[in-house]
Amino acid sequence: MSFKERRRRISSLARTAAVIAAASLASAATVDEKSTSSLVELHHHQEHHESDVTVANVDESHHENEHFHRRLSQSAAAAFKSWTPHKVQHAIPLDLAIDPSNGQAYVKGLNGFMEPYAEVFAPGHSSERSYWESILELENIAEGEDFHRQEAHVSPRDRLYYKILEEDGIKTGMQKNGLRGRTGTGRRLLEEEEQEEAAIMVAVHLDSLEFSLVSESEMESDADEVYGLQEYAQVDEDHEATLLLNKERQRQRSLQGGLPQDYAPSRMNPNGNNNNRKNNNNNNNKRKNDVDNTNNHKKNNKTKKKKLPKIDRLNPSQGATVQSKQTFSARIQPSQVTESDISEVNFQLEDHQGATSSWLSVPKISGDIYEITVEGFHRYPGTQWKYTMQAQDRRGKKKVVNNIAFNVEGTGGSSGNFADIERAPQASGPMPQNHESDSNWPHGGAIQSSTGRIMFEFDDGTDESFVCSGTVVMDGQHGESPDANNGRTIIQTAAHCAYNDVLKKFASKAIFVPDQSSTRADKSNFDCDDDYYGCWYLSFATIASGWADGTFPDNVPYDYAFYTVFDHRSTHEGGWKNGLTGTLDRDVIPMAIDFDMRPDDKFVFSIGYSADKDPQLRHCAMTNTNINGVPWFTNLWLEDCGLTGGASGGPWIHNMDTNGIGTLISNNSWGFTNKVGMAGPPLRTSGGSLAECLYEKAKSANDPGKDGGIIVRNC
């Protein structure tokens, strides 16, 4: 082999070896690169493990939030969609009552009708068939239904009414367009009932009234029939008589001490001193006779007053502020001397220019309470008006209380252009502590914005819906301040407005309507655009196991609960107030809630939406006492509070000021079957209440979703 050939062969082998070497090196480099890359990745993973986990958690949390908000939006939309005007109008107000004779539980209906508590939620029960229609409604009889179809618990008054109807042949003598055989007492009672219902349902509008200026002579002639005006500082004869007596005593003392103060003897008459003394004696006798006549007149006037009807508990009170629609009410009783029944009660307005309206008949609502509602005051904001209430008995004796002045704020439940409820901050003082059994809330303010109507159902396969009241409370530390970053709003109410202890179910499709008294509609219609603030969806409720595991009335110690509203655009609809944010506790003014205060013997304002006074916000005001609904537990008690079904869950506010700001210390819970009054559960933690524990859970717990709520078993 020549040199050249060997060289070519070596070169070829070298090239082949070089290729193989290069390939080997490339392969090794690839393996090393992969290994290095893996090591780098492992090192990077180890070095930044915590950061990666944090990012992963953020992503997961974001995903969960998206899922939660999507589910929240779907639930809220379903709840808003489910409510219709018909459903709202037939919502059952859960007015719980205990029969003190046997401890049995009932739900109060209209006109004294009561149904056993458990039967309201029995399978196949229909509110339109039994509960919501009272025994005094005649439609059931006209349609041929058995008058005694249900074994209802009725008061002695109702039993008497049954007897009257049966004696008058109403059970079988009924026609669709009227009643046959109505005679005597039966017909009178039925006609009065129909007149009262018509009067209650229709509010008088100012535009329908004629006002005219009354001359002084007409006023004087009218005044001849007016008695008892001194009850409102119109005449104070006692004070006048006292002043006259004091003057006479001073004059007598001056005589006893020497010459009278106005003595000036005549220089021309030497007997002037004796003549002056004689004249003074004559004047003294005359003054004594005047005093005697005044005392006799006073005595005769007192006797006369005792023979007149009695008028008290007028609402609105002197100097109160009213809104666009106002109910004027009074307790009117027969004279204790004559005991003559009240035959008529009339009402008159005096406008801000001194013109008076024609007399309006005032219907009897219940017991001795007479009411008439007037709307349209919003057209006269900032003005002062007066009203007069006149009562006459069957003997023709009249009693009039007049010149009760009130101020017009200009907001309320009527259509028109309303002034804003939130006025500029004003210096506040304590709210006047006037005893009130049951009347419209006349003061507006923060409490009107934070108190609202709660509507809900129980997903029990029926179409029944229910109505209660509730209050937006502060969600900061200890309930004494708001928490703007909490992402939720808390509403305090009664447990029976959030969880049914018979069905063992939480409320569903729950909606909260704050300040529904300022609706632009005539009554509740679930058009959230008609409501001043709109409507909010309630996501879930928090209750104590003591309520869930028991049955009313055994569980009355735990009749308190908290709803949670999440701050999200999907939970709010409607509202016609300018500048709404959609965040409930920013749009309204929440109340403080106190879990430390001893609640006994406190003057409180009990507030709520009585369904039979829809859409008015009602209240009673008095000093609370104690009572036992069940032997082993003492409730707080408002002796003659007349709030009715629908007010359950409404707040008891202590230390209320004139801006409507106060502290919540209890809620409307239950009453008795045989008398008016309202019980409330103590919320004081040191007294054994779990309310504060539930409150803290409601502020921090995650949405339980389909479970509907949280039952707290360990605090």
C-alpha positions as CSV (number, residue, x, y, z in Angstrom):
1,M,0.0,0.0,0.0
2,S,1.5,3.2,-1.0
3,F,2.0,6.1,1.3
4,K,-0.8,8.1,-0.2
5,E,-3.2,5.2,0.2
6,R,-2.3,4.7,3.8
7,R,-2.6,8.4,4.5
8,R,-6.1,8.4,2.9
9,R,-7.0,5.4,5.0
10,I,-5.7,7.0,8.2
11,S,-7.5,10.2,7.3
12,S,-10.7,8.3,6.7
13,L,-10.3,6.4,10.0
14,A,-9.5,9.7,11.7
15,R,-12.6,11.3,10.3
16,T,-14.7,8.3,11.2
17,A,-13.2,8.4,14.7
18,A,-13.8,12.1,14.9
19,V,-17.4,11.7,13.8
20,I,-17.9,8.9,16.4
21,A,-16.1,11.0,19.1
22,A,-18.2,14.0,18.2
23,A,-21.3,12.0,18.3
24,S,-20.2,10.6,21.7
25,L,-19.4,14.0,22.9
26,A,-22.8,15.3,21.7
27,S,-24.6,12.5,23.4
28,A,-22.7,13.0,26.6
29,A,-23.4,16.7,26.4
30,T,-27.1,16.1,25.9
31,V,-27.2,13.8,28.9
32,D,-25.2,16.3,31.0
33,E,-27.4,19.1,29.9
34,K,-30.5,17.2,30.9
35,S,-29.0,16.3,34.2
36,T,-27.9,19.8,34.8
37,S,-31.3,21.1,33.8
38,S,-33.0,18.7,36.2
39,L,-30.7,19.7,38.9
40,V,-31.3,23.3,38.2
41,E,-35.1,22.7,38.2
42,L,-34.9,20.7,41.4
43,H,-32.8,23.4,43.0
44,H,-35.1,26.1,41.8
45,H,-38.1,24.1,43.1
46,Q,-36.5,23.7,46.5
47,E,-35.3,27.2,46.6
48,H,-38.7,28.7,45.8
49,H,-41.0,26.1,47.2
50,E,-42.9,28.4,49.5
51,S,-43.4,31.0,46.7
52,D,-44.8,28.3,44.4
53,V,-47.2,27.1,47.0
54,T,-48.4,30.7,47.6
55,V,-49.0,31.2,43.9
56,A,-50.9,28.0,43.8
57,N,-53.0,28.9,46.8
58,V,-53.8,32.3,45.3
59,D,-54.9,30.7,42.1
60,E,-57.0,28.2,44.0
61,S,-58.4,30.9,46.2
62,H,-59.2,33.0,43.1
63,H,-60.9,29.9,41.5
64,E,-62.9,29.3,44.7
65,N,-64.0,33.0,44.9
66,E,-65.1,32.8,41.3
67,H,-67.1,29.7,42.0
68,F,-68.5,31.2,45.2
69,H,-69.6,34.4,43.5
70,R,-71.1,32.5,40.6
71,R,-73.1,30.3,43.0
72,L,-74.0,33.4,45.1
73,S,-75.3,35.2,41.9
74,Q,-77.3,32.2,40.9
75,S,-78.9,31.8,44.4
76,A,-79.7,35.5,44.6
77,A,-81.2,35.6,41.1
78,A,-83.4,32.5,41.9
79,A,-84.6,34.1,45.2
80,F,-85.5,37.5,43.5
81,K,-87.2,35.7,40.7
82,S,-89.3,33.5,43.1
83,W,-91.1,36.4,44.7
84,T,-94.3,37.7,43.1
85,P,-96.9,40.3,44.3
86,H,-99.3,37.4,45.0
87,K,-96.8,35.5,47.0
88,V,-95.9,38.6,49.1
89,Q,-99.5,39.4,49.8
90,H,-100.2,35.9,51.1
91,A,-97.0,35.7,53.2
92,I,-97.8,34.4,56.7
93,P,-96.7,36.6,59.5
94,L,-95.2,34.3,62.2
95,D,-96.9,35.7,65.3
96,L,-96.1,33.0,67.9
97,A,-98.3,32.8,71.0
98,I,-98.5,30.7,74.1
99,D,-101.7,29.7,75.8
100,P,-101.0,30.4,79.5
101,S,-103.7,27.9,80.6
102,N,-102.0,24.8,79.1
103,G,-98.7,26.0,77.6
104,Q,-99.7,25.0,74.1
105,A,-98.2,26.9,71.1
106,Y,-100.3,28.8,68.5
107,V,-99.8,31.1,65.6
108,K,-102.0,34.2,65.6
109,G,-104.1,35.1,62.6
110,L,-106.4,37.9,61.8
111,N,-109.2,39.1,64.1
112,G,-108.2,36.9,67.0
113,F,-108.0,33.6,65.0
114,M,-105.3,31.2,66.1
115,E,-104.0,27.9,64.7
116,P,-101.9,25.3,66.5
117,Y,-98.3,26.0,65.7
118,A,-97.4,22.6,64.4
119,E,-100.4,22.5,62.1
120,V,-99.3,25.6,60.2
121,F,-96.4,23.5,58.9
122,A,-98.3,20.2,58.5
123,P,-98.0,18.4,55.1
124,G,-100.8,19.5,52.7
125,H,-101.5,22.7,54.7
126,S,-102.4,25.8,52.8
127,S,-102.1,29.3,54.2
128,E,-104.8,30.6,51.9
129,R,-107.2,27.8,53.1
130,S,-106.9,28.2,56.8
131,Y,-104.4,30.5,58.4
132,W,-104.4,33.7,56.4
133,E,-108.2,33.8,56.2
134,S,-109.6,34.5,59.6
135,I,-112.8,33.0,61.0
136,L,-114.6,36.3,60.6
137,E,-114.1,36.4,56.8
138,L,-117.4,35.6,55.1
139,E,-116.1,34.3,51.8
140,N,-115.5,30.9,53.3
141,I,-119.1,30.6,54.4
142,A,-120.5,32.0,51.2
143,E,-118.7,29.3,49.2
144,G,-120.4,26.6,51.3
145,E,-117.5,25.6,53.5
146,D,-118.2,24.2,56.9
147,F,-118.1,27.0,59.4
148,H,-116.5,24.8,62.1
149,R,-114.3,23.0,59.6
150,Q,-111.2,23.5,61.7
151,E,-110.7,23.0,65.4
152,A,-109.2,26.4,65.9
153,H,-108.2,28.0,69.2
154,V,-110.5,31.0,69.6
155,S,-110.8,33.6,72.3
156,P,-114.0,34.1,74.3
157,R,-114.9,37.0,72.1
158,D,-114.7,34.8,69.0
159,R,-116.9,32.1,70.7
160,L,-119.5,34.7,71.4
161,Y,-119.3,35.8,67.8
162,Y,-119.8,32.2,66.6
163,K,-122.9,32.0,68.8
164,I,-124.3,35.2,67.4
165,L,-123.8,34.1,63.8
166,E,-125.4,30.7,64.4
167,E,-128.4,32.3,66.2
168,D,-128.9,34.6,63.2
169,G,-128.9,31.7,60.8
170,I,-125.8,32.8,59.0
171,K,-124.4,29.3,58.7
172,T,-127.0,28.1,56.1
173,G,-128.6,31.4,55.1
174,M,-125.8,32.8,53.0
175,Q,-125.8,34.2,49.5
176,K,-122.8,35.0,47.3
177,N,-123.7,38.7,47.2
178,G,-124.8,39.1,50.7
179,L,-126.2,37.6,53.9
180,R,-129.8,36.5,54.6
181,G,-131.3,36.5,58.0
182,R,-128.9,39.0,59.6
183,T,-130.8,40.6,62.4
184,G,-130.2,42.2,65.7
185,T,-126.7,42.0,67.2
186,G,-125.3,39.7,64.5
187,R,-126.1,42.2,61.7
188,R,-124.7,45.1,63.7
189,L,-121.4,43.3,64.4
190,L,-121.0,42.2,60.8
191,E,-121.7,45.7,59.4
192,E,-119.3,47.3,61.9
193,E,-116.6,44.8,60.9
194,E,-117.1,45.5,57.2
195,Q,-117.0,49.3,57.8
196,E,-113.8,49.0,59.9
197,E,-112.1,46.9,57.2
198,A,-113.0,49.5,54.6
199,A,-111.7,52.3,56.7
200,I,-108.5,50.5,57.5
201,M,-107.7,49.7,53.9
202,V,-108.1,53.2,52.5
203,A,-105.9,56.1,53.4
204,V,-107.3,59.6,53.1
205,H,-105.3,61.8,50.8
206,L,-104.9,65.5,51.6
207,D,-105.9,66.3,48.0
208,S,-109.4,64.9,48.7
209,L,-109.9,67.2,51.7
210,E,-111.4,70.7,51.6
211,F,-109.8,73.3,53.9
212,S,-111.3,76.6,54.9
213,L,-110.5,79.4,57.3
214,V,-112.8,79.4,60.4
215,S,-114.0,82.8,61.8
216,E,-113.5,83.7,65.4
217,S,-117.2,83.5,66.1
218,E,-117.4,80.0,64.7
219,M,-114.5,79.0,66.8
220,E,-116.1,80.4,69.9
221,S,-119.4,78.6,69.2
222,D,-117.5,75.4,68.6
223,A,-115.6,75.9,71.8
224,D,-118.9,75.6,73.8
225,E,-118.8,71.9,73.1
226,V,-115.1,71.5,73.9
227,Y,-114.1,70.1,77.3
228,G,-111.0,68.8,78.8
229,L,-108.5,70.8,76.8
230,Q,-106.3,71.2,79.9
231,E,-105.0,67.7,79.2
232,Y,-102.8,69.3,76.6
233,A,-102.1,72.6,78.4
234,Q,-105.1,74.4,76.7
235,V,-106.7,75.5,80.0
236,D,-105.2,75.2,83.5
237,E,-107.8,76.1,86.0
238,D,-106.0,74.6,88.9
239,H,-103.1,76.9,88.2
240,E,-105.3,80.0,87.9
241,A,-107.1,79.2,91.2
242,T,-103.7,78.7,92.9
243,L,-102.5,82.1,91.7
244,L,-105.6,83.8,92.9
245,L,-105.3,82.2,96.4
246,N,-101.7,83.2,96.7
247,K,-102.5,86.8,95.8
248,E,-105.2,86.9,98.5
249,R,-102.9,85.4,101.1
250,Q,-100.2,88.0,100.3
251,R,-102.8,90.8,100.7
252,Q,-104.0,89.4,104.0
253,R,-100.4,89.3,105.3
254,S,-99.8,92.9,104.3
255,L,-102.9,93.9,106.2
256,Q,-101.9,92.0,109.3
257,G,-98.5,93.7,109.3
258,G,-99.9,97.3,109.2
259,L,-101.4,99.5,106.6
260,P,-102.1,98.0,103.2
261,Q,-99.5,98.6,100.5
262,D,-101.7,100.9,98.5
263,Y,-103.0,102.9,101.5
264,A,-102.9,106.7,101.2
265,P,-105.2,108.5,103.7
266,S,-107.0,111.6,102.6
267,R,-105.6,114.8,104.2
268,M,-109.0,116.5,103.8
269,N,-111.0,113.7,105.6
270,P,-110.2,112.9,109.2
271,N,-112.1,109.7,109.0
272,G,-110.3,108.6,105.8
273,N,-108.3,105.8,107.6
274,N,-111.5,104.1,108.8
275,N,-113.2,104.5,105.4
276,N,-110.3,102.9,103.7
277,R,-110.2,100.0,106.1
278,K,-113.9,99.5,105.5
279,N,-113.4,99.5,101.8
280,N,-110.5,97.1,102.1
281,N,-112.7,94.7,104.1
282,N,-115.4,94.9,101.4
283,N,-112.7,94.2,98.7
284,N,-111.4,91.3,100.7
285,N,-114.9,89.8,101.0
286,K,-115.3,90.2,97.3
287,R,-112.0,88.5,96.6
288,K,-113.0,85.7,98.9
289,N,-116.2,85.2,97.1
290,D,-114.3,85.2,93.8
291,V,-112.0,82.4,95.1
292,D,-115.0,80.4,96.4
293,N,-116.7,80.8,93.0
294,T,-113.5,79.7,91.2
295,N,-113.2,76.6,93.5
296,N,-116.8,75.8,92.9
297,H,-116.4,76.2,89.1
298,K,-113.3,74.0,89.3
299,K,-115.2,71.3,91.3
300,N,-118.2,71.4,88.9
301,N,-115.8,71.2,85.9
302,K,-114.1,68.2,87.4
303,T,-117.5,66.5,87.8
304,K,-118.4,67.5,84.3
305,K,-115.2,66.1,83.0
306,K,-115.8,62.7,84.7
307,K,-119.0,62.4,82.7
308,L,-117.2,62.8,79.4
309,P,-115.4,60.3,77.3
310,K,-111.7,59.8,78.0
311,I,-109.1,60.5,75.3
312,D,-105.4,59.7,75.8
313,R,-102.4,58.1,74.1
314,L,-102.6,60.4,71.1
315,N,-100.2,59.7,68.3
316,P,-98.4,61.6,66.9
317,S,-97.6,63.3,70.1
318,Q,-97.1,67.0,70.6
319,G,-94.1,68.3,68.5
320,A,-93.6,64.9,66.7
321,T,-92.3,64.8,63.1
322,V,-94.4,63.0,60.5
323,Q,-93.6,61.7,57.0
324,S,-95.7,61.7,53.9
325,K,-98.2,59.1,55.2
326,Q,-99.1,59.3,58.9
327,T,-101.6,57.3,61.0
328,F,-103.3,59.4,63.7
329,S,-104.5,57.4,66.6
330,A,-105.9,57.7,70.2
331,R,-107.2,55.5,72.9
332,I,-110.8,56.5,73.6
333,Q,-112.8,55.1,76.5
334,P,-116.3,55.7,77.9
335,S,-116.7,57.9,81.0
336,Q,-116.2,56.0,84.2
337,V,-119.3,57.7,85.6
338,T,-121.8,57.2,82.9
339,E,-120.2,54.2,81.2
340,S,-122.0,55.3,78.0
341,D,-120.6,53.6,74.9
342,I,-118.6,55.7,72.4
343,S,-120.9,56.4,69.4
344,E,-118.5,58.3,67.1
345,V,-115.0,59.6,66.9
346,N,-114.0,62.4,64.5
347,F,-110.8,63.9,63.4
348,Q,-109.9,67.3,61.9
349,L,-106.7,68.8,60.5
350,E,-105.4,72.4,60.6
351,D,-102.9,73.2,58.0
352,H,-99.8,75.4,58.2
353,Q,-101.8,78.4,57.2
354,G,-104.5,78.0,59.8
355,A,-107.2,76.5,57.6
356,T,-109.1,73.6,58.9
357,S,-110.4,70.5,57.1
358,S,-113.9,69.0,57.3
359,W,-114.5,66.5,60.1
360,L,-113.5,62.9,59.2
361,S,-114.9,59.8,60.9
362,V,-112.3,57.7,62.7
363,P,-112.8,53.9,62.7
364,K,-112.2,51.7,65.7
365,I,-109.3,49.4,65.1
366,S,-109.2,47.2,68.2
367,G,-110.1,47.4,71.8
368,D,-110.3,51.2,72.6
369,I,-107.9,52.2,69.8
370,Y,-109.2,54.5,66.9
371,E,-107.0,55.2,63.9
372,I,-107.1,57.2,60.7
373,T,-104.3,57.4,58.1
374,V,-103.7,60.6,56.0
375,E,-101.1,60.8,53.2
376,G,-99.8,63.6,51.1
377,F,-97.8,65.6,53.7
378,H,-94.7,65.3,51.5
379,R,-95.9,68.3,49.5
380,Y,-95.5,70.5,52.6
381,P,-92.0,69.8,53.9
382,G,-90.8,71.8,56.9
383,T,-94.3,73.1,57.9
384,Q,-96.2,72.7,61.2
385,W,-99.8,71.4,61.3
386,K,-102.2,70.6,64.1
387,Y,-104.9,68.1,64.6
388,T,-108.0,67.6,66.7
389,M,-109.6,64.4,68.0
390,Q,-113.2,64.5,69.1
391,A,-115.2,61.7,70.8
392,Q,-118.9,61.5,71.5
393,D,-120.8,58.9,73.5
394,R,-124.4,57.7,73.1
395,R,-125.6,60.3,75.6
396,G,-124.4,63.0,73.3
397,K,-121.5,64.0,75.6
398,K,-118.5,65.3,73.7
399,K,-114.8,65.4,74.6
400,V,-112.3,67.2,72.3
401,V,-108.5,67.4,72.5
402,N,-107.3,69.9,70.0
403,N,-104.3,71.9,68.7
404,I,-101.9,68.9,68.8
405,A,-99.0,70.4,66.8
406,F,-96.8,68.2,64.6
407,N,-94.0,68.9,62.0
408,V,-93.8,67.6,58.5
409,E,-90.6,66.0,57.4
410,G,-91.8,65.1,53.9
411,T,-90.8,61.4,53.5
412,G,-92.9,58.3,53.6
413,G,-95.1,55.7,51.9
414,S,-96.8,57.5,49.1
415,S,-96.0,58.3,45.5
416,G,-94.5,61.7,44.7
417,N,-91.3,63.6,45.0
418,F,-89.9,62.8,48.5
419,A,-87.3,64.6,50.5
420,D,-84.3,62.6,51.4
421,I,-84.6,60.6,54.6
422,E,-81.0,61.3,55.6
423,R,-81.0,64.9,56.6
424,A,-77.8,66.8,57.5
425,P,-76.4,65.7,60.8
426,Q,-78.2,67.5,63.6
427,A,-77.5,67.8,67.3
428,S,-79.4,65.0,69.0
429,G,-80.9,64.6,72.4
430,P,-82.7,61.6,74.0
431,M,-85.9,60.5,72.2
432,P,-88.9,61.5,74.4
433,Q,-89.9,58.5,76.5
434,N,-93.7,58.5,75.9
435,H,-95.6,55.3,76.6
436,E,-97.0,53.9,73.3
437,S,-98.9,50.6,72.8
438,D,-99.0,50.4,69.0
439,S,-98.7,53.2,66.4
440,N,-96.8,54.2,63.3
441,W,-93.2,55.1,63.8
442,P,-93.3,58.9,63.4
443,H,-89.6,59.9,64.0
444,G,-87.8,58.6,60.9
445,G,-84.1,58.6,61.4
446,A,-81.5,55.9,61.4
447,I,-83.7,53.2,63.0
448,Q,-86.1,53.5,60.1
449,S,-83.4,52.9,57.6
450,S,-81.9,49.9,59.4
451,T,-85.2,48.1,60.2
452,G,-86.8,46.1,57.4
453,R,-89.1,43.3,56.4
454,I,-87.8,39.8,55.9
455,M,-89.6,37.5,53.5
456,F,-88.7,33.8,53.2
457,E,-89.9,30.2,52.8
458,F,-88.8,26.8,53.9
459,D,-88.6,24.7,50.8
460,D,-91.0,22.2,52.2
461,G,-92.8,21.4,49.0
462,T,-95.5,24.0,49.5
463,D,-96.0,27.4,48.1
464,E,-96.2,29.0,51.5
465,S,-94.2,32.1,52.3
466,F,-93.6,33.9,55.5
467,V,-92.8,37.4,56.7
468,C,-90.9,38.8,59.7
469,S,-88.7,41.9,60.6
470,G,-85.0,42.4,61.2
471,T,-82.4,45.0,61.9
472,V,-79.0,45.8,60.3
473,V,-76.5,45.9,63.2
474,M,-72.8,46.9,63.3
475,D,-70.3,44.2,62.5
476,G,-67.2,45.6,64.2
477,Q,-65.7,44.6,67.5
478,H,-68.3,43.7,70.1
479,G,-71.1,45.1,67.9
480,E,-70.2,48.7,68.9
481,S,-68.7,49.9,65.5
482,P,-69.0,49.1,61.8
483,D,-66.4,47.1,59.9
484,A,-66.0,48.4,56.4
485,N,-63.6,45.6,55.4
486,N,-65.7,42.6,56.5
487,G,-67.2,42.0,53.1
488,R,-70.6,41.3,54.6
489,T,-73.5,42.8,56.6
490,I,-75.2,41.3,59.6
491,I,-79.0,41.4,60.3
492,Q,-80.4,40.5,63.7
493,T,-83.8,38.8,64.0
494,A,-85.7,36.1,65.8
495,A,-84.7,32.4,65.4
496,H,-88.2,31.5,64.3
497,C,-87.7,33.9,61.3
498,A,-84.7,31.9,60.2
499,Y,-85.2,28.2,61.1
500,N,-88.4,26.2,61.4
501,D,-88.2,24.0,64.5
502,V,-91.1,21.8,63.3
503,L,-89.8,21.1,59.8
504,K,-86.1,21.3,60.9
505,K,-85.3,23.5,58.0
506,F,-83.5,26.8,57.5
507,A,-85.3,29.6,55.7
508,S,-84.6,29.8,51.9
509,K,-85.0,32.5,49.3
510,A,-84.8,35.0,52.1
511,I,-85.0,38.7,51.1
512,F,-84.6,41.8,53.3
513,V,-86.3,45.1,52.4
514,P,-85.1,48.0,54.7
515,D,-87.4,50.9,55.3
516,Q,-90.3,49.5,53.3
517,S,-92.5,52.1,54.9
518,S,-91.1,54.5,52.3
519,T,-92.3,52.4,49.4
520,R,-93.7,54.3,46.4
521,A,-96.5,51.7,46.2
522,D,-99.6,51.5,48.4
523,K,-98.3,48.3,50.0
524,S,-95.8,45.5,49.7
525,N,-95.6,44.3,46.1
526,F,-92.0,43.0,45.8
527,D,-91.1,45.5,43.1
528,C,-87.7,46.5,44.5
529,D,-87.7,49.6,42.3
530,D,-90.5,50.9,44.4
531,D,-88.5,50.5,47.7
532,Y,-86.4,53.4,48.8
533,Y,-83.2,51.3,49.3
534,G,-84.2,48.3,47.3
535,C,-84.0,44.6,48.3
536,W,-81.1,42.4,49.5
537,Y,-80.7,38.6,49.3
538,L,-79.8,36.9,52.6
539,S,-77.2,34.2,52.1
540,F,-77.5,32.2,55.3
541,A,-78.6,32.3,58.9
542,T,-76.8,31.4,62.2
543,I,-78.9,29.9,65.0
544,A,-78.3,28.1,68.3
545,S,-78.7,24.4,68.6
546,G,-81.1,25.1,71.5
547,W,-83.6,26.4,69.1
548,A,-83.0,23.8,66.4
549,D,-83.2,20.8,68.7
550,G,-86.3,22.0,70.6
551,T,-89.8,23.0,69.6
552,F,-91.7,26.2,70.5
553,P,-92.3,27.2,73.3
554,D,-89.7,25.0,75.0
555,N,-86.9,26.7,73.0
556,V,-87.9,30.4,73.7
557,P,-84.6,31.1,75.5
558,Y,-82.9,30.8,72.1
559,D,-85.3,32.8,69.9
560,Y,-82.6,35.0,68.3
561,A,-80.6,34.6,65.1
562,F,-78.3,36.5,62.6
563,Y,-78.6,36.6,58.8
564,T,-75.5,37.2,56.7
565,V,-75.6,39.4,53.5
566,F,-72.5,39.3,51.3
567,D,-71.3,42.5,49.8
568,H,-71.7,41.6,46.2
569,R,-73.5,43.3,43.3
570,S,-75.7,40.2,42.8
571,T,-77.3,40.4,46.3
572,H,-78.9,43.8,45.7
573,E,-81.8,44.9,43.4
574,G,-83.7,48.1,42.9
575,G,-84.0,51.1,45.1
576,W,-84.8,54.7,44.1
577,K,-82.6,56.6,46.6
578,N,-79.8,58.5,44.9
579,G,-76.2,57.3,45.5
580,L,-76.9,53.7,46.5
581,T,-73.8,51.6,46.7
582,G,-75.5,48.2,46.9
583,T,-73.6,47.5,50.2
584,L,-76.3,47.2,52.8
585,D,-74.5,48.5,55.9
586,R,-73.2,51.5,53.9
587,D,-76.5,52.5,52.4
588,V,-78.4,52.3,55.7
589,I,-77.2,53.2,59.2
590,P,-76.6,50.1,61.3
591,M,-77.5,49.9,65.0
592,A,-75.1,49.0,67.8
593,I,-75.8,45.8,69.6
594,D,-75.0,45.3,73.3
595,F,-74.2,41.8,74.8
596,D,-73.2,43.2,78.2
597,M,-76.0,45.4,79.3
598,R,-78.4,44.3,82.0
599,P,-81.7,44.5,80.0
600,D,-84.1,44.7,83.0
601,D,-86.3,47.7,83.6
602,K,-85.1,49.6,80.5
603,F,-87.3,52.0,78.5
604,V,-87.2,50.5,75.0
605,F,-88.7,51.1,71.6
606,S,-90.0,47.9,70.1
607,I,-90.2,48.3,66.3
608,G,-91.4,46.1,63.4
609,Y,-93.6,45.6,60.3
610,S,-97.0,44.4,61.5
611,A,-98.4,42.7,58.4
612,D,-102.0,44.0,59.0
613,K,-100.7,47.5,58.8
614,D,-98.6,47.0,55.6
615,P,-96.5,48.9,54.6
616,Q,-96.3,51.0,57.8
617,L,-93.4,50.7,60.3
618,R,-95.0,50.2,63.7
619,H,-93.7,50.6,67.3
620,C,-94.5,50.4,70.9
621,A,-92.6,52.1,73.7
622,M,-92.4,51.4,77.4
623,T,-90.3,50.2,80.2
624,N,-89.8,46.4,80.1
625,T,-90.5,44.0,82.8
626,N,-90.1,40.2,83.2
627,I,-92.5,37.2,82.5
628,N,-92.4,33.5,82.2
629,G,-93.8,31.9,79.1
630,V,-92.3,28.5,80.2
631,P,-91.7,27.9,83.9
632,W,-88.0,27.4,83.7
633,F,-87.1,30.7,81.8
634,T,-87.7,34.4,82.4
635,N,-88.2,36.5,79.3
636,L,-88.2,40.2,78.9
637,W,-91.8,41.6,78.6
638,L,-93.5,44.7,77.2
639,E,-96.9,44.7,79.0
640,D,-99.3,46.2,76.5
641,C,-97.3,46.2,73.3
642,G,-99.8,45.7,70.5
643,L,-97.5,44.9,67.6
644,T,-98.9,42.0,65.6
645,G,-97.7,39.3,63.2
646,G,-94.9,40.4,60.9
647,A,-93.2,42.4,63.7
648,S,-91.4,39.2,65.0
649,G,-87.6,39.7,64.9
650,G,-87.9,43.5,65.1
651,P,-85.5,45.3,67.4
652,W,-85.8,46.5,71.0
653,I,-83.8,49.7,71.0
654,H,-82.6,51.3,74.3
655,N,-81.0,54.8,74.6
656,M,-82.7,56.0,71.4
657,D,-81.8,59.6,70.4
658,T,-83.8,62.0,68.3
659,N,-81.7,61.0,65.2
660,G,-83.1,57.4,65.6
661,I,-79.7,56.0,66.8
662,G,-79.7,53.6,69.7
663,T,-78.6,50.2,71.0
664,L,-80.3,46.9,70.3
665,I,-80.8,44.8,73.4
666,S,-83.5,42.2,72.4
667,N,-86.0,41.3,69.6
668,N,-89.7,40.7,69.3
669,S,-90.3,37.0,70.0
670,W,-93.7,35.9,71.2
671,G,-96.9,36.8,73.0
672,F,-99.9,35.2,74.8
673,T,-103.1,34.0,73.3
674,N,-105.3,35.8,75.8
675,K,-103.8,39.3,76.0
676,V,-101.6,41.8,74.3
677,G,-97.9,42.1,75.1
678,M,-94.5,41.2,73.6
679,A,-91.8,39.0,75.0
680,G,-88.1,39.2,74.0
681,P,-85.1,37.1,74.7
682,P,-82.2,38.6,76.8
683,L,-79.0,38.8,74.7
684,R,-76.6,39.3,77.7
685,T,-73.7,36.9,77.5
686,S,-73.0,36.9,81.2
687,G,-76.6,36.0,81.7
688,G,-76.3,32.8,79.7
689,S,-77.3,34.0,76.2
690,L,-75.4,32.6,73.2
691,A,-76.3,35.5,71.0
692,E,-72.8,37.0,71.0
693,C,-71.3,33.6,70.0
694,L,-73.8,33.3,67.1
695,Y,-73.0,36.9,66.1
696,E,-69.2,36.2,65.9
697,K,-69.9,33.1,63.8
698,A,-72.2,35.1,61.4
699,K,-69.3,37.6,60.9
700,S,-66.7,35.0,60.0
701,A,-68.2,31.8,58.8
702,N,-68.0,30.6,55.2
703,D,-71.2,30.3,53.2
704,P,-72.6,26.8,54.0
705,G,-74.3,26.7,50.6
706,K,-77.2,24.3,50.3
707,D,-77.3,23.7,54.0
708,G,-78.9,27.1,54.3
709,G,-77.4,28.0,57.6
710,I,-75.2,27.2,60.6
711,I,-76.4,25.6,63.8
712,V,-73.9,26.5,66.5
713,R,-73.4,23.7,69.1
714,N,-70.3,24.8,70.8
715,C,-69.6,28.3,72.1
